Amino acid sequence: MPPLACTLIARPTNEWKSVAAEGTTASRADRLRQVLTNEKTGGIILLIAAMLAILWANSPWRETYFALSETVVGPAALHLDLSLATWASDGLLAIFFFVVGVELKHEVVAGSLRHPREAAVPVFAAVGGMVVPAVLFAVLVVGLGEPAAIGGWAIPTATDIAFAVAVLAVFGRGLPKALRIFLLTLAVVDDLLAILVIAIFYTDNIDLLALAAALAAVAAFAVLVRMRTMRWWLLAPVAIVAWVFMHASGVHATIAGVLLGFCVPALAMHGEDNARTHAFEQVVRPISAGIALPVFAFFAAGVDLVDNSGGSIWVQPVFIATVVGLVAGKLIGVLATTALVTRFTPLRLPDAIGLRDLLPIGFLTGIGFTVSLLITELSYTDEAHRSAAKIGILVASALAGILGALSLRWDAHRARTADMNLDNQPDTNTELMD
């Protein structure tokens, strides 16, 4: 009998129970992680959280919902006595933006953005998909007689990665896998531009000393995360310090999450099998998808439709501009920019993707939700404009999601040619989504 077998047999019964329990716990944790990182599941959890908020905010107990949102917690000495809603948008959402930063770092160094020629078309599409909605929003609010609301011009520029990819995963069966990479690249660039917009246009007064301290903490994190042995008990406190000082500086605290995520190495080092971006994503993404995003959605999506049921909310310029910007602006921006770029430059769409495939992608980018809700909070201080924008985001995101799903199934049932991207070369990357 092999020595290993003898050792296993010799284990006491209670030790076997302990080993079995550890194995069961580990397998349960792995299954939970897989569930939370699944794109379909993430979208469903986010939707449930938003629906729960809307139902509670419009129920006979709606006052308790708004009282809960406004409950203040945190140390006043550090100026962190914030409402739960603010903790969700400034604190928990920083975890989501950390994951975005990690994704950006991976894509720039080792992913779809490392070859400028391949990434160029979705990057241009992302830019067009932000400029056109912003212009439409500004033109509509001014044209409809409410120029004071122009401060929310960035609300329809954002795309919610979690929801958009979830709809594609559910309804994109039979379409090229390259379409998912295109959407991810577009959405990641969209998020990066949205982050820059928040940092530049939605920051009022900056405390340079606090900002310097935040950047110093980010630099310390960058050093620690590159060491041969990563010490989580050091990384976590340094990341928290960076967030605290970023919040104190006046720059939106979620920017700290992006900067920290971008510090994580995207190439394997110190003899490791995988890049550390992969390790961090495995650890943090379940927290982001299972806790941070749903809690933010719960506090951000709760709009009181009862008090706004008189009809005025539905004809407010902000509501109309938000819906038109997200649904029509995103679609026009993505399609028109891509058509112009591929027609008048040598750039072409990725292999196996045709211009018609971008019709559903254009609709999916109109699912604004997470970042759009955040920009709404930063854009308006009065409840009337906030409610109009939030209802507009919810309506537009639902409409864009439905139109995206329908157009995905329409596209999947149409015959495909051997050269969808019209580069005069037969398509080779034709693997389809399950």
JOPEMO-V453749 format. One record per backbone hydrogen bond with DSSP energy under -1.0 kcal/mol. NH is the residue of the N-H (numbers start at 1). CO is the residue of the C=O. Records with the same first field share a line. If there is no record, write none. Layout:
BEGIN
NH: CO ; CO
END
This chain:
BEGIN
6: 2
7: 3
8: 4
9: 5
10: 6
11: 8
16: 12
17: 13
18: 14
19: 15
20: 16
21: 17
22: 18
23: 19
24: 20
25: 21
26: 22
27: 23
28: 24
29: 25
30: 26
31: 27
32: 28
33: 29
34: 30
35: 31
36: 32
37: 33
42: 38
43: 39
44: 40
45: 41
46: 42
47: 43
48: 44
49: 45
50: 46
51: 47
52: 48
53: 49
54: 50
55: 51
56: 52
57: 53
59: 56
62: 59
64: 61
65: 61
66: 62
67: 63
68: 64
69: 65
70: 66
71: 68
73: 82
79: 76
80: 75
82: 73 ; 80
84: 71
85: 69
87: 83
88: 84
89: 85
90: 86
91: 87
92: 87
93: 88
94: 91
95: 92
96: 92
97: 93
98: 94
99: 95
100: 96
101: 97
102: 98
103: 99
104: 100
105: 101
106: 102
107: 103
108: 104
109: 105
110: 106
111: 106
113: 107
114: 111
119: 115
120: 116
123: 119
124: 120
125: 121
126: 122
127: 123
128: 124
129: 125
130: 127
131: 127
132: 128
134: 130
135: 131
136: 132
137: 133
138: 134
139: 135
140: 136
141: 137
142: 138
143: 139
144: 140
145: 142
146: 141
149: 146
150: 147
152: 149
153: 150
155: 152
157: 154
160: 367
164: 160
165: 161
166: 162
167: 163
168: 164
169: 165
170: 166
171: 167
172: 168
174: 433
175: 172
177: 431
179: 176
181: 177
182: 178
183: 179
184: 180
185: 181
186: 182
187: 183
188: 184
189: 185
190: 186
191: 187
192: 188
193: 189
194: 190
195: 191
196: 192
197: 193
198: 194
199: 195
200: 196
201: 197
202: 198
207: 249
211: 207
212: 208
213: 209
214: 210
215: 211
216: 212
217: 213
218: 214
219: 215
220: 216
221: 217
222: 218
223: 219
224: 220
225: 221
226: 223
227: 224
234: 231
235: 231
236: 232
238: 234
239: 235
240: 236
241: 237
242: 238
243: 239
244: 240
245: 241
246: 242
247: 243
248: 244
249: 245
255: 252
256: 253
258: 254
259: 255
260: 256
261: 257
262: 258
264: 261
272: 269
277: 265
279: 275
280: 276
281: 277
282: 278
283: 279
284: 280
285: 281
288: 284
289: 285
290: 286
291: 287
292: 287
293: 288
295: 291
296: 292
297: 293
298: 294
299: 295
300: 296
301: 297
303: 301
305: 303
309: 306
315: 312
320: 316
321: 317
322: 318
323: 319
324: 320
325: 321
326: 322
327: 323
328: 324
329: 324
330: 325
332: 328
333: 329
334: 330
335: 331
336: 332
337: 333
338: 334
339: 335
340: 336
341: 337
342: 338
343: 339
344: 340
345: 341
353: 350
357: 354
358: 355
359: 356
362: 358
363: 359
364: 360
365: 361
366: 363
367: 364
368: 366
373: 369
374: 370
375: 371
376: 372
377: 373
378: 374
379: 375
380: 376
386: 382
387: 383
388: 384
389: 385
390: 386
391: 387
392: 388
393: 389
394: 390
395: 391
396: 392
397: 393
398: 394
399: 395
400: 396
401: 397
402: 398
403: 399
404: 400
405: 401
406: 402
407: 403
408: 404
409: 405
410: 406
411: 407
412: 408
413: 409
414: 411
422: 419
427: 418
430: 428
433: 175
END
